[in-house]
Amino acid sequence: MELVELDPRLGPKQVGETVSRILDIHHTDGMQVSVAVDILNEIVRSFDLRTSCDFVRMLASRLEEVDGVFQLYVNRDSHPNISTALNFLEEVFDLTISAEDQRFVKTK
């Protein structure tokens, strides 16, 4: 397991390049890679909606190339465009869950 804290001044392209390098270093055929990302709120807050959605699609595509699992943690209340971004990204997600009454509930 590797935890990476990214410089908040990085743009989506630099974050994508960093994730790609980490995958190149740690991916081994036959082993599944899981990447958890909790920066969508910051990306949407810092960039326009198109850039934010392109970023998530790029990460999902890169992880698909290595048969990886992409976990995206989102606080829907952190920015007005979060819900809009998630609507545009619906095709990227295989499963969506939310926390309700101290338990996880499948919502898609």
N, C-alpha and C positions, 0 to 999 in steps of 0.2 A: 504494500500500500504506500502510495506517495501522495502527500498533501502538498499542494502548491498554492501559495498566496501570491496573487498577481498584483503588479503595480497598478493602482487605480487610474493612472494616467495613460495606460495602454489603450489603444483603439481596438475595435473588433478584429481587424486584420492581424495585429500583433498577438492578441489573445489566441486566435485561431492557429497561428504559427507556433506558439508555445505549446498548445495542446497537441498539435501534430508532431512536434519534436518528442514530447513525452510518450506518445503512442509509438513512434518509431523506436524509441529506446526500450520500452517495456513490452511491446507486443511480441508474443511467441506463438507460432502456429500451434493450434490445438488448445490454446489457453484463451479464455474469454476475458476481455478488458471491460471494466465498468468505470464510467466517468460520471461523476456527480458535479453539477454546476449550479451555483446559487447566485449567479451574477446577472440574470436576465433583468431584474429590477433596475440595476445600475446601468445596464446597456440601454434599456428603454428610456431611462431618465436622461442619459447623456447623448443619445443619438436619435435620429428620426426613425419612424416605424419601419420603413423599408430596410434600412441598415440593420436594425435589430432582428428582423425576421430573416434576412439573408444570413446573418451570423449564426442563428440557431440552425438553419437549414444546412449550412456549411459544416457545423460540428456534427450534426446528425449523419450527414453523408460520409464524413471522414470516419466516424465510428462504424458505420455500416460496412465500409471497406474492410475493416478488420474484425467483422462480426462482433462488434462491441455493444455494450448496453449503455445508453445515455439516459441519465436521470437529471431532470431539470426541476429545481426547487423554486417556487414562485410565491410571492406574497401579492395576491391580486389587489390588495388595497394600497399598495405602495405608490402607485402612479396610475393616472386615468387611462393611459394607453396600454396597460398590461393586458386587460381583458381583450382589447382589440387585437393586440399582437397574438395572443393565444388563439383567437378565432382564425386569424390568417395562418397559423401554424398547426391547425387541427390535424392535417394529414401527416404530420411528423410523428405524432404520438400514437403508440399502440395501446397505451393504458394511461388513464388519468385517475388519481386518487386525491382525496381531500381529508383533512382531519376534522372530525365531527364528534363532539361529546367524548373526547379522549380516545377515539379509535379512528382507524383509517377506513374510508368508504370508497369503493370503486365508483367513479362517476362517468367513465367511458369504457 
